[in-house]
Amino acid sequence: TFNLVDNLIEKIKENPYILTNIKGIGFKRADEIAKALGIDPKSPFRIKSCLNYTLKEYCDNNGNSSIDKFHLYKLLDDSLRFSKQDELYENVLVEMLAKEEIYKTSENRVALSMLYFSERSILEFFNRRKDDKNRKIVENFEEYLDKKESSLG
């Protein structure tokens, strides 16, 4: 057990942003811990963690699964208190694209892969239903509600 704990502590010292995998610890808290540990502010771990956080926040707040990457870079500048670090962001973005953690939706737009593929699956579902002569999931909605009310009380 001692080796396991030692190994975990070393991993956290190397990349405190892995703490974001723990429920309740987000980017901002992990960033505070990382700064206290002396992590390089331009660390790829920091950039990637902030990029994930920023993408999720943007999508949640705007009802959109993708963002223009130049707008994303500006948001990263604001969050990380940098100025025009496009090359730094681009390097992390390319790595994330290679690992399929994000998806390029069009020329300059990116999305978290999970959101993009979920949205695409929903769209495909409705397109299949459309091609199936608009077959309804419930033929008579009022009748369905009446049955559910009587069976569930």
C-alpha positions in Angstrom: 0.0 0.0 0.0 2.9 2.3 0.8 4.3 2.0 -2.8 0.8 2.7 -4.3 0.4 5.9 -2.2 4.0 6.9 -3.0 3.4 6.4 -6.7 0.1 8.3 -6.6 1.8 11.2 -4.9 4.5 11.3 -7.5 1.9 11.3 -10.3 0.1 14.2 -8.7 3.3 16.1 -8.3 4.1 15.6 -12.0 0.6 16.5 -13.1 -1.8 17.9 -10.5 -4.4 18.3 -13.1 -5.2 14.6 -12.9 -7.1 15.7 -9.7 -9.9 17.0 -12.0 -10.9 13.3 -12.4 -12.1 13.4 -8.8 -15.6 14.6 -8.4 -15.7 18.1 -6.9 -12.2 19.1 -8.0 -12.4 21.2 -11.1 -9.8 23.1 -13.1 -9.6 26.1 -10.8 -8.9 24.1 -7.7 -6.4 21.8 -9.5 -4.7 25.0 -10.8 -4.4 26.4 -7.3 -2.7 23.1 -6.2 -0.5 23.1 -9.2 0.7 26.6 -8.6 1.4 25.8 -5.0 3.5 22.8 -6.3 5.4 25.1 -8.7 4.1 23.7 -12.0 5.2 25.7 -15.0 2.3 28.0 -16.0 2.8 27.0 -19.6 2.8 23.3 -18.8 0.9 21.2 -21.5 -0.9 19.6 -18.6 -2.2 23.0 -17.5 -3.2 24.0 -21.0 -5.0 20.8 -21.7 -6.9 20.9 -18.4 -7.9 24.5 -19.0 -8.9 23.7 -22.6 -11.2 20.9 -21.4 -12.7 23.1 -18.7 -13.2 26.0 -21.1 -14.8 23.8 -23.8 -17.2 22.2 -21.3 -18.2 25.6 -19.8 -18.7 27.2 -23.3 -20.8 24.4 -24.5 -22.9 24.2 -21.3 -23.5 27.9 -21.3 -24.1 28.4 -25.0 -26.0 25.2 -26.0 -23.5 24.5 -28.6 -21.2 21.5 -28.9 -18.4 23.2 -30.8 -16.5 26.5 -30.7 -14.4 28.5 -33.2 -10.8 27.7 -32.2 -9.7 31.4 -32.3 -12.5 32.3 -29.9 -11.4 29.3 -27.7 -7.8 30.7 -27.7 -9.1 34.1 -26.5 -11.0 32.4 -23.7 -7.9 30.4 -22.8 -5.9 33.7 -22.7 -8.5 35.1 -20.3 -8.5 32.1 -18.1 -4.8 31.5 -18.0 -3.9 35.2 -18.0 -1.8 34.9 -21.1 -1.6 37.0 -24.2 -1.7 35.5 -27.7 -0.3 32.0 -26.9 -1.9 30.5 -30.1 1.1 28.3 -30.8 1.1 26.9 -27.3 -2.6 26.1 -27.6 -2.3 24.7 -31.1 0.3 22.2 -29.9 -2.0 20.9 -27.2 -5.0 21.0 -29.6 -3.1 18.8 -32.2 -2.2 16.3 -29.4 -5.8 16.1 -28.3 -7.0 15.7 -31.9 -4.5 12.9 -32.4 -5.8 11.2 -29.2 -9.4 11.8 -30.4 -10.3 13.7 -27.3 -11.6 16.5 -29.4 -13.1 16.6 -32.9 -12.6 19.1 -35.7 -16.2 19.8 -36.8 -15.2 22.2 -39.6 -12.3 24.4 -40.8 -11.8 26.3 -37.5 -14.2 24.7 -35.1 -13.5 22.1 -32.5 -15.7 20.1 -30.0 -15.2 17.7 -27.2 -15.5 14.3 -28.9 -18.0 13.0 -26.4 -20.4 16.0 -27.1 -19.9 15.8 -30.9 -20.6 12.1 -31.2 -23.6 12.3 -28.8 -25.1 15.1 -30.8 -24.5 13.3 -34.0 -26.1 10.1 -32.7 -29.2 12.1 -31.7 -29.4 13.7 -35.2 -29.0 10.3 -36.9 -31.8 8.9 -34.7 -34.2 11.6 -35.8 -33.1 11.3 -39.5 -33.8 7.5 -39.4 -37.2 8.2 -37.9 -37.9 10.8 -40.7 -37.0 8.3 -43.3 -39.3 5.7 -41.7 -42.3 7.7 -42.8 -42.4 9.7 -39.6 -43.3 6.6 -37.6 -44.4 7.9 -34.2 -42.9 6.5 -31.0 -46.4 6.7 -29.4 -49.3 6.5 -31.8 -51.9 8.2 -29.6 -50.3 10.3 -26.9 -53.5 11.0 -24.9 -54.3 7.3 -24.8 -50.7 6.6 -23.7 -51.0 9.1 -20.9 -54.3 7.7 -19.7 -52.8 4.2 -19.6 -49.7 5.4 -17.7 -51.9 7.3 -15.2 -54.1 4.3 -14.5 -51.1 1.9 -14.2 -48.9 4.2 -12.1 -51.7 5.8 -10.1 
